[in-house]
Amino acid sequence: MVQSRAANVDDFMQEVAPERRPALDQLRTLCLRAFGPESECMAFGMPAYGPPKLPWIAFNSQKQHIAFYVGQTAMEAFSARLADIDHGKGCVRWRRPDKMDFDLIADMLEHVRLRTKQDPA
C-alpha cells in the first residue's frame, strides 16, 4: 500500500496524479457529505472518515488503482452490485477512475453512516 506523509487531506489531494484528481475529489465530496468535515482525517497514510484511530471509511490512490476501504459489512451488503468490480473483503479497487460507480459508493457510504449511528465505535 502506498502511504502518503501528507499532514491533512488537502495536502494529500495535491499529491494525487492529475488524471485521478477529479474522481478523488468526487469521492471526497461524497465522504464529507456522509460523515461531515469534522470526521475527516489522515489515517494510515490516506484520507479517512470517522474516529482517527479506527476510521470507518478510507480511500487511497495506489500505484495501479484507486482503493476505497469501506469494510466487510458494507461489502457483503452490496455483493451483488460488486460482482463485476475488482474487490476484496473490505476494499473496492478501480484501475480507471472513469469506471468508478459513484452511485454505488454513495449507497455504501450511507450504509456505513447508518450503521455507525447505531454503533459509533
C-alpha positions in Angstrom: 0.0 0.0 0.0 1.3 3.4 -0.9 1.1 5.7 2.1 1.2 9.5 2.0 3.1 11.6 4.5 0.6 14.4 4.0 -0.4 16.2 7.2 -4.0 16.6 6.0 -6.4 15.6 3.2 -5.9 18.9 1.4 -2.2 18.2 1.1 -2.9 14.6 0.1 -5.1 15.8 -2.7 -2.3 18.0 -4.0 -0.1 14.9 -4.4 -2.6 12.9 -6.5 -1.9 12.4 -10.2 -3.9 15.0 -12.2 -5.8 12.3 -14.1 -7.1 10.9 -10.9 -7.9 14.1 -9.1 -11.5 14.7 -10.4 -12.5 11.2 -9.3 -10.9 11.5 -5.9 -12.4 15.0 -5.4 -15.8 13.4 -6.1 -15.1 10.6 -3.7 -14.0 13.0 -1.0 -17.2 15.1 -1.5 -19.3 12.0 -1.0 -17.4 11.1 2.2 -17.8 14.6 3.5 -21.5 14.7 2.7 -22.0 11.4 4.5 -19.9 12.0 7.6 -19.2 15.7 7.8 -16.0 17.7 7.7 -15.3 17.1 11.4 -14.8 13.3 10.6 -12.1 13.9 8.0 -8.5 12.9 9.0 -5.4 11.2 7.7 -5.1 7.7 9.0 -2.6 5.0 7.8 -1.3 7.5 5.2 -4.6 8.1 3.5 -7.8 10.2 3.8 -10.2 8.6 6.2 -13.5 9.4 7.9 -14.5 8.6 11.4 -12.5 8.2 14.6 -8.8 8.8 13.8 -7.5 5.6 15.4 -10.2 3.4 13.7 -11.9 5.2 10.8 -15.0 3.8 9.2 -14.0 4.7 5.6 -10.8 5.5 3.8 -9.5 5.9 0.2 -6.2 6.0 -1.5 -4.5 6.5 -4.8 -2.4 3.4 -5.3 0.1 2.7 -8.0 -2.2 0.7 -10.2 -5.7 1.6 -8.8 -7.9 3.8 -6.6 -8.8 1.9 -3.5 -12.0 2.5 -1.4 -11.8 0.9 2.0 -15.4 0.5 3.2 -15.3 -2.5 5.4 -16.5 -6.1 5.2 -20.1 -5.4 6.3 -20.8 -2.9 3.5 -19.0 -5.2 1.0 -21.4 -8.1 2.0 -24.4 -5.8 1.8 -23.6 -4.8 -1.7 -22.1 -8.0 -3.0 -24.5 -8.3 -6.0 -23.6 -4.8 -7.2 -19.9 -5.5 -6.7 -19.9 -8.7 -8.8 -18.2 -7.1 -11.8 -15.9 -4.8 -9.9 -12.4 -5.7 -8.5 -12.8 -6.0 -4.8 -11.6 -7.9 -1.7 -13.2 -8.4 1.7 -13.3 -4.8 2.7 -12.0 -2.8 -0.3 -13.1 -1.9 -3.8 -10.5 -1.2 -6.5 -10.8 0.7 -9.7 -7.9 0.8 -12.3 -9.6 3.5 -14.2 -11.2 6.5 -12.5 -13.8 6.8 -15.2 -15.1 3.4 -14.3 -15.9 4.4 -10.7 -19.6 3.8 -9.8 -20.4 6.9 -7.6 -24.0 5.8 -7.1 -22.7 2.6 -5.6 -20.1 4.5 -3.5 -22.8 6.9 -2.2 -25.1 3.9 -1.3 -22.2 2.2 0.5 -21.3 5.4 2.4 -25.0 5.7 3.5 -24.9 2.1 4.7 -21.9 2.8 6.8 -23.2 6.1 8.1 -26.5 4.4 9.3 -24.5 1.6 10.8 -22.2 3.9 12.7 -25.1 5.9 14.0 -26.3 2.8 15.8 -22.8 1.7 16.9 -20.4 4.7 16.7 -17.3 2.8 17.9 
